[in-house]
Amino acid sequence: MVSILLNCMGNDNNECIKHQVQVKNPYLHTMEEDILYHFNLSTKTHNLPEMFGDTKFVCVGGSMNRMKAFSQFIHQELKLPGNPEEIRDICEGSDRYCMYKVGPVLSISHGMGVPSISIMLHELIKLLHHAQCRDVVLFRLGTSGGVGLAAGTVVITDKAVDYSFRPQFEQVVLGKVITRSTELDEGLASELLQCSSELQNIPAVIGNTMCTHDFYEGQGRLDGALCSFSHGEKMEYLRKAYEAGVRNIEMESTVFAAMCHVCGLKAAVICVVLLDRFEGDQITSSHDVLLEYQQRPQILVSHFIKKHLGLIV
């Protein structure tokens, strides 16, 4: 059984509070009940500190099936008691997201695109706050299109950038645009890169990740139902992205980085490349090859978690 040593020891309550997950909403403390609607959880109906208080690592990814598989994988990696096939979906009363708790690890799906992951993140950060969690690290595990990288390469995000290669996320609030930084933890990215060098068949690089609003036109694909640009224009845009340090493209990283940064949460984005976008638009690898690729970020983060739990010297 994995044992967790909390950083808040002794009688210094102020120091303990400082390390707890914080929210940036002055209205939350005035609410008698906070209903986390899309998780099917509530501060009145569930004892959140008891259920989630020992959480140290949160891993999120788009697919429900993938995050269930990750929960079973990390259960085996941590050598926890019980049958991994019997891990219960905590959000089973909702059809929006899935959530699995495995020791100190929380595995959650976030759907596809900025709107879906942002809803999940609001409720996740509130959940961690209500549960009085401390020193939590968040990881987004995903797939992506590569920019000048071979399929199977894992990209650890340096900066999450927008369509103009700026490290920022624009959120419209009450009709006004609020710009938030997408800064991620450099030390965490470097540690993950070091972890990749300790594993076989996990080629990894640190690079910028471009977040777009859709899979087709927003990413310069020529194979969507709509296309308003030429092959030459697509290639020129990808060249500019590469020159700006972009090494992969996906659809969630900017809001993930921005929300974690505002709330002071240490976070990383780790996505495997399924194809090099300079070479095409469609994903043609076999199912088995794609499955192995998708497991690479999971294996990397599992190695990181085991090192931090003292299970790997």
N, C-alpha and C positions, 0 to 999 in steps of 0.2 A: 504494500500500500504506500502511495506517495505521501510524504509528510511535507507541509509547507511552513516555512519560517517567515512570519510576518515582520516587516520592517518597523512596525510600531510596537515597541516593547517598553515596559516600564510605565511611569506615571505621567509622562509628558503628553497630556491630552491635546494641546495645541499642535504639537509636532505630528501627532496621529491624524488630526483633522486635516492638516496641510497635505498629507499624502492621499487623502480620500478623493475619489472621483468627484469633480465639481461640475455643476451646471451653471449656465449663465442666464438665469431667468429669475428675477426677483419675485415673480408671482407664484412660483411652485410651492414655497413654504406656507402660503396662505390657504392652500387647498386641503380640504379635509380628506379627500381621496384623489389619487392620481391613477386613472385607468389607462393602462398601456394597451389600447384597444387592439392593435394589430398583432400583439403577442398573446392576447387573451389572459392578461395578468393585471393585478391591481394591488395597490398598497393596502387596501382593506381586506381583500379576500385571500391574499397570499402573504406569507412571512418571507419577504424578499431577502433580508439579511441571513436568515437560516438557509434559504434555498441557494443563494448566490454569493454570500459574503466571502467565501474563500476563493473566488475566481481571480486568477492571475493572468490568464492568457485568453483573449477572445479572437477567434478565427472566423472570418466572414467570407462568403463566396456566393456567386449568383444562383447556382443550381441547388435545389432541395436535395436531389439524389447525391450530388457530390459532397454536400456538407454532412449528410447522414453517413456516407462512406468514410468521410474524414473522422467523424466521431468514433466509428468502429475501429478505424486504423489507429487513432491515438490511444484508444482504450487498450489495444494490444501492445502498442509501443511502451506505454507506461506500466504494463503488466498489472493492471488493476483487476480485482476479483470480479466475478460475475461473467455472464455471457454477453459479449458485445452486440450480439444480434437482438438482445432484449432491451437495449437502451431506448428509453421513452422520449418521444417528441413532446417537449414541454408546451409547445404551441399547437398541440393537436386540435384544440378547439377553434383554431383559426386556419383559413386556407391561404393566408398571405405569405407567411414565413414558417420555417421550421427552426427548432432550437433544441440542442442536445447538450447536456452537462456531463462532462467526463472528468472526474477529479477536479483539478483547478482550471480545466479548459472548457470554454464555452464555444460551441460550434453553431453558427447561425447562417441561414440563407438570406440574401438581400434582393433577389430578383435581378432584373436587367435595367441598367440605366440610372442616371442621376435621381430622378424623382423617387424611384423605388428604394434605392439604398438610403436616400436622405430621410425618408419616413422611418425606416428601420433604425437608423443611427440616432434619431431623436429619442426613440423609445429605449434603445439600448443604453445610451448614455444616462438617461433618467433611471433606468433599471440599476445600473452599476452604482449610481449615486444613492438611490433608496436602499440598496443592499449594503451600503457603507464599504464598498470595495476599495482597496488600496493598491497602489503601484501596479496597475493593470497595463498590459501591453496589447495593442490591437494589431491584427494582421488582416489585410485583404488578400485572399488567395484567388487567382483567376487565370483566365486565358486572354490572349491578345494577338493582334497582328504585329509582326516584327517590321522594323524599318532598318534594313541592312543587316539583319541577323537571321541565322539559320533556324528552321523549325526545331523546337525542343530546347532552345536557349531560355533560361530563366532570367527575367529582368527584375532587378531590385531597384525600385524607383528612387532616384535622387530628388527630382522635382516633378510634381504633377503640374502639367501646363495645359492651357486652353488651346483653342483652334489657332490663335496667333502666337503660340509658344510662350505665353506669359504665365509665370507661376502664381496664378490667382484664380479664384472662383467668384463668379458674379451671381448674387442672389437677389431676386426682386422681392422687396418687402414694402407693402403698402404703396405700390406703384413706383418705388424708388430703387435704384440699383445699389446694393451694398457689395463692396469688393473685399474679399477675405484672402489672406495669405494661405498658400498651400504648402507651407514649409513642413518637411518631414524630418525625423530624427536622423542626423548623419551618422552618429555613432551606432545606432541600431542597424542601419543599412550596411555599414562596414562590418559589423559583427556577423550579419547574415552572409555577406560575401565570404568571410573567413570560414563560416560553417560549410558553405558550398565546396570549398577547397578540401574539406575533410571527408567529402562523400564522393562516391564513384558515379559517373554518368549524370552529374547535375551541373552542366556548363552554365555559368551565371555571369552576369555583368551588372554594373550599376549604370543607369542611364535615366534620362528624362522620359516620362510617360505622358503622352497626349490623350486627354479625355475629350470625347466628342459627344454630340447629342443623339447620334444614331449610328447604325451599323453600315449603312450604304452611302448616301450622298455625303454625309458628314465626315466619312473616312475616305472619301475620294474613290469609292468603288464604281466600276463601270458596269456592274451586273445587277443593279437594282431595277425596280419598276420605273424609276425616273433617273435621268442622267442629263445634266445640262452643261457638261464640260467634255473636253477631248482627252484622249490618252496622253497627249503631250502635256496638257495642263495638270493632269493628275501626277505625272512623273516629276514635274517641276515643283509641285507642292511637297511631294515626299522628299525631294532633294533639299528643299528649304528646311523641312522638319529635321532631317538628318543633320544638317549643318547647325541647327539650333540645339543639338544634343538629344533629340528624340530618338528613342530606340524601340518604342512600341506604342500601340494605340489601343485604347479600350474606352469604357463608357462610365466609369464610376470614380476614378482616382481623385479628381479635384475636390469634389464635395466631401469625400472620405477624409482627405488630408486637411481640408479647411475646418471641418467640424472638430476633428481630433485636436488640431492646433489651437482653436479657440478655447477648448475645454482643458487644455494642458495635458492631453493624453499622448503617451509615446506610441507611435504607430509606424507601420511599414506597409508598402504595397509590393506584392511578389506575384508576378504573372508570367506564365510560360508563353512562348511564342508558338503559334500553330502554323504560320507561314511567313515568308518574307514578302511584304507588300510590293517591293520592287519587281517581284517575279510573277505576281498575279493577285487575283481577288478572291478566288474560291478556295475553300479548304478541301483538299483532295486526299489527304492521308487516310489510311484505313482506320476503322473503329479501334482496333487493338493498339495501333500506334498512338492515336489521339488519347486513349485512356492512359497509356504510359506517360505521355507528356503531361497530362493533367495531374498526375500523381507527384510530379517533381516538386512543385511548390509545397505540397503537403509533407513530403519527405524532408525538405529543407527546414520547414518550420518545426516539424517534429524533432529534428536534431537539435535545433535551437532550444526548444522547451526542455528536452532531456538534459542538456548541458546546464540550464539554469536550475533544474531540480536536483542536480548532483548525480544524475543517473549515468552520465558519461564523464569520465575524468579527462 
